[in-house]
Amino acid sequence: MPVISQYLARLKTLDRYIGSFDVAIVGAGPAGMFAAYELAEAGGFKVALIDGGLRASQRVCPIQTPLERCTFCIPCHVMYGVGGAGTLSSGLINLRPDVGGDLQEIVGDWDKAQALIDYVDSVFLKFGAPDRVYEPNMEALVKLSTIAARVNARIIPIRQRHMGTDGSKKVVEAMTDYLIGRGVSLMTGTWALDVEKADGRFVVKTNRGVVEASAVLLAPGRGGAEWLAGILKRLGAKLDYGPIDIGVRVEVPYAVMEPLTSAVHDPKVSSTPQNTTIRSGPSARTPRASS
Ligand SMILES: Cc1cc2nc3c(=O)[nH]c(=O)nc-3n(C[C@H](O)[C@H](O)[C@H](O)COP(=O)(O)OP(=O)(O)OC[C@H]3O[C@@H](n4cnc5c(N)ncnc54)[C@H](O)[C@@H]3O)c2cc1C
């Protein structure tokens, strides 16, 4: 059983009544934060944004301190907290629908997906993301693509914005302050342990009290996948599993990567070896409710 599930199993729900909301969002990662942002911009909604982790400015991974090693924090600051799983990363925003998922397949159209990405990017800019966009060097890429094609690989020409680890935290903090300023009730250190539905309303039971809402949006990310699957099953929602991307770290001398990194800032090479099918079981993939 994952460490976080063992941790959640030890927590108790508190009967204290916190309040009644139009929308309760569980998870303040990018999905939850952007949902809260859209509701705040639309206006007229009382929104609760619930996260088990801490605010971005309070999230510190011991690996990124002089200690430079994992001390197995529970919850892990890399995975949990406002801003979500990528907040302590290098903060690279890939401005292309088919990187990190296939948004064009979900929305059914490449241009529509690109327009959504551009909109999300404009929100990052609004909250202080750096102006610079790294454009792919297409001339260099065409040459390298010929070599890549020989091994059935494709170099993806991506436009990228790079926030950096400190930059990501600052952007997330600025967005968090904005949401609070627009009336969103942010509850950190608050773990949603159960979600019930009664008389057409939802009750989110947490370790800090009970939140009532007309609608719930469960966005607990990869770190809350197992919890989400259990809740969706109990609520009788149909489950569907999203695909999984597996990152593999390969260290090579600078000279080997240099032609590629001078063509694309942070290159992504896609390859499915012939005669190979990559599969994963449901436990490795992220569940989502489907209609
Ligand atoms: C190390 C790392 C580096 C990454 N780098 C990048 C990058 O550079 N660029 C990029 O585009 N993507 C990156 N990603 C991927 C990106 O972080 C994810 O795609 C994104 O965070 C998913 O957003 P989400 O809102 O769905 O979920 P998450 O970001 O996982 O957010 C879910 C939130 O829900 C909270 N939560 C979970 N369960 C509960 C519960 N029961 N009660 C209350 N709160 C709960 C968690 O604390 C968390 O804050 C990276 C991911 C990792 C792990």
The ligand as an SDF file (V2000), in Angstrom:
LIG
                    3D

 53 58  0  0  0  0  0  0  0  0999 V2000
    9.0850   15.8520  -10.0480 C   0  0  0  0  0  0  0  0  0  0  0  0
    8.0680   16.3110  -11.0530 C   0  0  0  0  0  0  0  0  0  0  0  0
    8.4250   17.2680  -11.9920 C   0  0  0  0  0  0  0  0  0  0  0  0
    7.5060   17.7290  -12.9320 C   0  0  0  0  0  0  0  0  0  0  0  0
    7.8910   18.6920  -13.8120 N   0  0  0  0  0  0  0  0  0  0  0  0
    7.0050   19.1920  -14.7020 C   0  0  0  0  0  0  0  0  0  0  0  0
    7.3680   20.2440  -15.5720 C   0  0  0  0  0  0  0  0  0  0  0  0
    8.4950   20.7690  -15.5310 O   0  0  0  0  0  0  0  0  0  0  0  0
    6.4240   20.6880  -16.4640 N   0  0  0  0  0  0  0  0  0  0  0  0
    5.1730   20.1430  -16.5140 C   0  0  0  0  0  0  0  0  0  0  0  0
    4.3650   20.5840  -17.3390 O   0  0  0  0  0  0  0  0  0  0  0  0
    4.8120   19.1270  -15.6990 N   0  0  0  0  0  0  0  0  0  0  0  0
    5.6900   18.6500  -14.7930 C   0  0  0  0  0  0  0  0  0  0  0  0
    5.3240   17.6290  -13.9680 N   0  0  0  0  0  0  0  0  0  0  0  0
    3.9720   17.0550  -14.1080 C   0  0  0  0  0  0  0  0  0  0  0  0
    2.9560   17.9530  -13.4210 C   0  0  0  0  0  0  0  0  0  0  0  0
    3.4340   18.2450  -12.1260 O   0  0  0  0  0  0  0  0  0  0  0  0
    1.5990   17.2550  -13.3450 C   0  0  0  0  0  0  0  0  0  0  0  0
    1.1500   16.9930  -14.6400 O   0  0  0  0  0  0  0  0  0  0  0  0
    0.5850   18.1560  -12.6510 C   0  0  0  0  0  0  0  0  0  0  0  0
    1.0540   18.5470  -11.3900 O   0  0  0  0  0  0  0  0  0  0  0  0
   -0.7600   17.4540  -12.4940 C   0  0  0  0  0  0  0  0  0  0  0  0
   -1.6440   18.3880  -11.9300 O   0  0  0  0  0  0  0  0  0  0  0  0
   -2.8810   17.9550  -11.0420 P   0  0  0  0  0  0  0  0  0  0  0  0
   -3.4780   19.2230  -10.5320 O   0  0  0  0  0  0  0  0  0  0  0  0
   -3.7370   17.0260  -11.8120 O   0  0  0  0  0  0  0  0  0  0  0  0
   -2.2950   17.0700   -9.8320 O   0  0  0  0  0  0  0  0  0  0  0  0
   -1.1910   17.4080   -8.7480 P   0  0  0  0  0  0  0  0  0  0  0  0
   -0.2620   18.4350   -9.2220 O   0  0  0  0  0  0  0  0  0  0  0  0
   -0.6380   16.1070   -8.2880 O   0  0  0  0  0  0  0  0  0  0  0  0
   -2.0220   18.0590   -7.5480 O   0  0  0  0  0  0  0  0  0  0  0  0
   -2.8740   17.3200   -6.7350 C   0  0  0  0  0  0  0  0  0  0  0  0
   -2.9890   18.0180   -5.3920 C   0  0  0  0  0  0  0  0  0  0  0  0
   -3.9610   17.3160   -4.6110 O   0  0  0  0  0  0  0  0  0  0  0  0
   -3.5230   17.2290   -3.2680 C   0  0  0  0  0  0  0  0  0  0  0  0
   -4.1680   16.0410   -2.6880 N   0  0  0  0  0  0  0  0  0  0  0  0
   -4.0380   14.7480   -3.0620 C   0  0  0  0  0  0  0  0  0  0  0  0
   -4.8580   13.9500   -2.3570 N   0  0  0  0  0  0  0  0  0  0  0  0
   -5.5370   14.7870   -1.5150 C   0  0  0  0  0  0  0  0  0  0  0  0
   -6.5360   14.5670   -0.5210 C   0  0  0  0  0  0  0  0  0  0  0  0
   -7.0450   13.3490   -0.2550 N   0  0  0  0  0  0  0  0  0  0  0  0
   -6.9860   15.6430    0.1930 N   0  0  0  0  0  0  0  0  0  0  0  0
   -6.4920   16.8960   -0.0480 C   0  0  0  0  0  0  0  0  0  0  0  0
   -5.5520   17.1430   -0.9830 N   0  0  0  0  0  0  0  0  0  0  0  0
   -5.0920   16.1020   -1.7060 C   0  0  0  0  0  0  0  0  0  0  0  0
   -2.0110   17.1650   -3.3460 C   0  0  0  0  0  0  0  0  0  0  0  0
   -1.4300   17.7010   -2.1610 O   0  0  0  0  0  0  0  0  0  0  0  0
   -1.6950   18.0100   -4.5740 C   0  0  0  0  0  0  0  0  0  0  0  0
   -1.3500   19.3230   -4.2520 O   0  0  0  0  0  0  0  0  0  0  0  0
    6.1990   17.1730  -12.9750 C   0  0  0  0  0  0  0  0  0  0  0  0
    5.8160   16.2050  -12.0230 C   0  0  0  0  0  0  0  0  0  0  0  0
    6.7310   15.7800  -11.0660 C   0  0  0  0  0  0  0  0  0  0  0  0
    6.3150   14.7410  -10.0430 C   0  0  0  0  0  0  0  0  0  0  0  0
  1  2  1  0
  2  3  1  0
  2 52  2  0
  3  4  2  0
  4  5  1  0
  4 50  1  0
  5  6  2  0
  6  7  1  0
  6 13  1  0
  7  8  2  0
  7  9  1  0
  9 10  1  0
 10 11  2  0
 10 12  1  0
 12 13  2  0
 13 14  1  0
 14 15  1  0
 14 50  1  0
 15 16  1  0
 16 17  1  0
 16 18  1  0
 18 19  1  0
 18 20  1  0
 20 21  1  0
 20 22  1  0
 22 23  1  0
 23 24  1  0
 24 25  2  0
 24 26  1  0
 24 27  1  0
 27 28  1  0
 28 29  2  0
 28 30  1  0
 28 31  1  0
 31 32  1  0
 32 33  1  0
 33 34  1  0
 33 48  1  0
 34 35  1  0
 35 36  1  0
 35 46  1  0
 36 37  1  0
 36 45  1  0
 37 38  2  0
 38 39  1  0
 39 40  1  0
 39 45  2  0
 40 41  1  0
 40 42  2  0
 42 43  1  0
 43 44  2  0
 44 45  1  0
 46 47  1  0
 46 48  1  0
 48 49  1  0
 50 51  2  0
 51 52  1  0
 52 53  1  0
M  END
$$$$
